[in-house]
Amino acid sequence: MIAVFGLVVGVVAGLVLQPTVPAELQPYLPIAVVAALDAIFGGVRAMLDGIFDDRVFLTSFLSNVIVAGLIVFLGDQLGVGSQLSTAVVVVLGIRIFSNAAAIRRHLFKA
């Protein structure tokens, strides 16, 4: 229930405050969102499997976002930022769809 309340407060705050992302951080935002989605889908899957641990979820969430951001930053420094961004999105996308399939199998028994 606390998570739902936090989600509602965050959405309302975002709509009211309309924050802007600095131009320097804009290339990293989509990667951070995909990394966060990977952690969320993994957490939902773990919850349905009965093995959810809040510490594991939190560390997974934070480390996914930080590592994905660092990979893209390193790619920018090496001049291959778009290639590494694509690689990160592909890898995390595969994990998201794998977790989504496991969630679907668990919910629909199919």
Backbone bond lengths (Angstrom), bond angles and torsions (degrees), N, CA, C in turn:
res aa  C-N    CA-C-N  psi(-1)  N-CA   C-N-CA  omega(-1)  CA-C   N-CA-C  phi
1 M - - - 1.442 - - 1.533 110.72 -
2 I 1.318 116.29 -35.77 1.459 120.63 178.94 1.531 109.99 -64.13
3 A 1.328 116.94 -38.57 1.463 120.58 -180.00 1.524 110.98 -64.47
4 V 1.321 117.07 -41.03 1.466 120.73 178.95 1.524 109.83 -64.81
5 F 1.322 117.02 -43.14 1.460 121.14 177.76 1.530 110.48 -60.97
6 G 1.317 116.77 -44.06 1.460 120.87 178.36 1.522 111.85 -62.99
7 L 1.326 116.72 -38.71 1.461 120.73 177.40 1.523 111.15 -63.21
8 V 1.334 116.42 -45.23 1.468 120.93 179.81 1.531 110.17 -62.81
9 V 1.326 117.06 -45.62 1.463 120.83 179.52 1.527 110.18 -61.72
10 G 1.329 117.32 -42.04 1.463 120.64 179.57 1.515 112.74 -64.77
11 V 1.318 117.15 -41.77 1.467 120.27 179.18 1.518 110.53 -65.96
12 V 1.333 117.18 -44.97 1.465 120.79 179.45 1.528 110.13 -62.90
13 A 1.326 117.29 -43.93 1.471 120.29 179.24 1.529 110.63 -61.98
14 G 1.320 117.32 -40.24 1.456 120.32 178.32 1.513 112.78 -64.77
15 L 1.335 116.11 -39.51 1.465 119.56 179.26 1.525 112.00 -70.00
16 V 1.331 116.86 -37.94 1.461 120.55 -177.81 1.526 111.00 -76.72
17 L 1.321 117.57 -46.73 1.468 121.69 -174.45 1.529 113.67 -82.48
18 Q 1.318 117.60 -24.57 1.454 123.92 -178.02 1.535 111.87 43.80
19 P 1.335 116.62 66.48 1.468 119.07 -177.80 1.532 111.14 -68.58
20 T 1.315 115.57 153.14 1.461 121.38 175.93 1.519 109.21 -113.06
21 V 1.304 115.35 149.03 1.458 121.11 178.80 1.522 107.75 -97.46
22 P 1.330 118.17 128.55 1.467 120.27 177.64 1.529 111.01 -57.44
23 A 1.304 116.41 146.91 1.466 122.02 -176.58 1.531 112.04 -57.02
24 E 1.334 117.66 -33.49 1.467 121.10 -179.39 1.522 112.38 -66.79
25 L 1.334 116.74 -27.79 1.464 120.71 -176.96 1.516 113.62 -97.49
26 Q 1.319 118.53 -8.13 1.456 121.27 -176.21 1.529 114.16 -59.45
27 P 1.329 120.72 -36.70 1.474 118.59 178.05 1.531 113.04 -65.81
28 Y 1.329 116.57 -22.16 1.460 120.04 -175.46 1.529 113.00 -91.25
29 L 1.313 117.91 -18.12 1.466 120.86 -176.68 1.524 112.86 -62.14
30 P 1.334 120.50 -48.51 1.472 118.46 179.49 1.524 112.41 -60.98
31 I 1.322 116.72 -37.31 1.464 120.38 179.17 1.524 109.96 -66.26
32 A 1.323 117.48 -41.62 1.462 121.18 178.48 1.523 110.75 -63.79
33 V 1.326 117.44 -39.19 1.468 120.57 179.07 1.530 110.72 -65.16
34 V 1.331 117.50 -44.07 1.463 120.64 179.29 1.535 110.06 -64.53
35 A 1.318 117.53 -40.80 1.465 120.79 178.11 1.520 111.01 -64.49
36 A 1.330 117.21 -39.89 1.467 120.49 177.86 1.522 110.59 -66.50
37 L 1.329 117.43 -40.38 1.468 120.50 177.56 1.525 111.30 -61.92
38 D 1.322 116.59 -38.06 1.464 120.04 176.97 1.526 110.51 -60.05
39 A 1.321 116.66 -45.20 1.459 120.16 179.63 1.532 111.02 -65.61
40 I 1.315 117.63 -39.05 1.466 120.95 -179.40 1.519 110.50 -65.97
41 F 1.335 117.39 -46.93 1.465 119.49 178.47 1.521 111.06 -63.26
42 G 1.330 117.55 -37.58 1.461 120.50 175.62 1.516 111.84 -64.28
43 G 1.330 116.95 -38.15 1.463 120.42 177.49 1.514 112.60 -66.96
44 V 1.321 116.73 -40.61 1.472 120.16 177.25 1.523 110.04 -63.92
45 R 1.332 116.12 -43.00 1.469 119.59 178.34 1.530 110.66 -61.47
46 A 1.319 116.94 -44.19 1.462 120.28 179.40 1.529 110.84 -63.67
47 M 1.324 116.78 -38.37 1.463 120.02 178.29 1.521 110.55 -63.01
48 L 1.316 117.38 -44.25 1.458 120.46 179.75 1.521 112.03 -68.12
49 D 1.335 117.02 -30.21 1.464 120.93 176.91 1.526 112.15 -81.21
50 G 1.331 117.14 -6.58 1.453 121.70 178.40 1.515 114.21 78.95
51 I 1.327 118.09 20.17 1.469 120.78 -178.02 1.526 111.49 -122.14
52 F 1.322 117.43 20.36 1.466 121.01 -177.78 1.520 110.49 -66.65
53 D 1.320 115.42 135.38 1.460 122.24 175.42 1.526 106.74 -133.46
54 D 1.323 116.69 123.86 1.467 119.50 -175.26 1.522 112.62 -63.44
55 R 1.301 118.46 -33.94 1.469 120.55 178.12 1.522 111.06 -66.50
56 V 1.334 115.97 -43.20 1.463 120.16 178.36 1.518 109.64 -63.23
57 F 1.327 117.30 -41.77 1.457 120.62 179.64 1.524 110.89 -62.58
58 L 1.316 116.70 -47.44 1.465 120.22 -177.72 1.528 111.36 -63.50
59 T 1.316 117.23 -45.51 1.459 119.37 179.61 1.530 111.08 -67.45
60 S 1.319 117.17 -36.03 1.459 120.85 176.75 1.526 110.59 -64.47
61 F 1.314 116.26 -45.06 1.460 121.90 -179.80 1.521 110.39 -59.43
62 L 1.319 116.01 -53.59 1.467 120.56 -177.50 1.524 112.32 -65.83
63 S 1.320 116.91 -44.62 1.462 118.94 -177.50 1.524 111.26 -68.54
64 N 1.347 118.81 -36.81 1.463 120.19 176.52 1.524 110.80 -59.13
65 V 1.321 115.98 -47.75 1.467 119.99 -178.05 1.522 110.72 -65.03
66 I 1.315 117.40 -44.47 1.469 120.88 -177.78 1.523 111.29 -67.50
67 V 1.320 117.53 -46.97 1.467 120.17 -178.27 1.528 110.63 -65.06
68 A 1.334 117.38 -44.03 1.466 119.75 178.62 1.528 110.43 -61.13
69 G 1.316 117.08 -43.16 1.463 120.50 177.61 1.514 112.25 -62.89
70 L 1.319 117.03 -40.94 1.470 120.36 178.96 1.525 112.16 -66.13
71 I 1.332 116.10 -37.15 1.467 118.90 177.99 1.523 110.36 -63.69
72 V 1.324 116.28 -44.53 1.470 119.71 179.38 1.527 110.46 -67.05
73 F 1.319 117.59 -39.40 1.467 120.92 177.00 1.529 110.36 -61.09
74 L 1.325 116.55 -45.01 1.464 120.54 178.02 1.522 110.31 -60.96
75 G 1.325 116.27 -41.80 1.462 120.04 177.37 1.513 112.02 -61.75
76 D 1.333 117.32 -39.70 1.462 120.78 176.90 1.519 110.83 -63.19
77 Q 1.307 116.58 -41.04 1.466 120.50 -179.97 1.526 111.64 -66.73
78 L 1.336 116.17 -32.33 1.469 120.21 -179.92 1.525 112.59 -87.97
79 G 1.329 116.41 -6.85 1.461 120.29 -179.66 1.507 114.70 85.80
80 V 1.323 116.83 12.85 1.470 121.29 179.62 1.532 110.32 -125.76
81 G 1.326 115.66 36.99 1.464 120.46 -175.23 1.509 113.96 -59.83
82 S 1.325 117.87 -40.92 1.465 119.29 -177.30 1.523 110.98 -68.75
83 Q 1.326 118.17 -35.39 1.466 120.22 178.59 1.523 111.12 -67.40
84 L 1.326 116.50 -42.86 1.466 118.52 178.77 1.518 111.33 -70.66
85 S 1.324 117.74 -33.57 1.470 120.41 175.28 1.518 110.21 -61.09
86 T 1.319 115.70 -44.01 1.461 120.43 178.76 1.524 110.43 -62.83
87 A 1.320 116.90 -42.57 1.463 120.62 179.69 1.521 111.10 -61.84
88 V 1.331 116.94 -43.15 1.465 120.83 179.58 1.527 110.42 -63.78
89 V 1.328 116.91 -44.03 1.457 120.37 -179.99 1.521 110.76 -64.00
90 V 1.317 118.16 -40.05 1.466 121.27 179.43 1.523 110.77 -64.23
91 V 1.320 116.93 -48.94 1.466 120.45 -178.77 1.528 110.91 -62.54
92 L 1.316 117.08 -48.38 1.466 119.36 -179.64 1.523 110.97 -68.75
93 G 1.327 117.66 -33.63 1.463 120.73 176.49 1.517 111.50 -62.56
94 I 1.324 117.25 -42.11 1.464 120.95 177.02 1.518 109.99 -60.58
95 R 1.325 117.15 -42.97 1.466 120.25 178.99 1.524 111.76 -65.75
96 I 1.336 116.82 -39.71 1.466 120.52 179.31 1.523 109.71 -62.53
97 F 1.335 117.47 -47.72 1.461 120.08 -179.16 1.523 111.82 -67.10
98 S 1.315 117.67 -33.41 1.466 120.74 175.94 1.523 110.76 -64.67
99 N 1.333 115.97 -45.33 1.466 119.27 177.35 1.520 111.49 -66.59
100 A 1.335 117.55 -38.45 1.468 120.57 178.09 1.523 110.63 -62.59
101 A 1.335 116.87 -39.58 1.463 120.18 177.85 1.528 110.88 -65.00
102 A 1.325 117.22 -40.99 1.465 120.52 178.20 1.531 110.87 -65.42
103 I 1.317 116.74 -38.77 1.475 120.80 177.14 1.520 109.75 -64.03
104 R 1.334 117.03 -45.46 1.457 121.38 178.20 1.511 111.36 -59.31
105 R 1.337 117.15 -46.25 1.470 120.71 178.85 1.525 110.76 -60.49
106 H 1.312 116.23 -40.16 1.464 119.43 -179.04 1.528 111.83 -69.22
107 L 1.321 117.18 -42.62 1.459 120.43 -177.10 1.527 113.25 -73.44
108 F 1.336 115.89 -40.33 1.456 119.60 -174.36 1.518 113.09 -104.64
109 K 1.318 116.62 2.05 1.467 122.13 -179.89 1.522 111.26 52.28
110 A 1.326 115.45 37.55 1.474 119.90 -179.20 1.511 110.60 -133.08
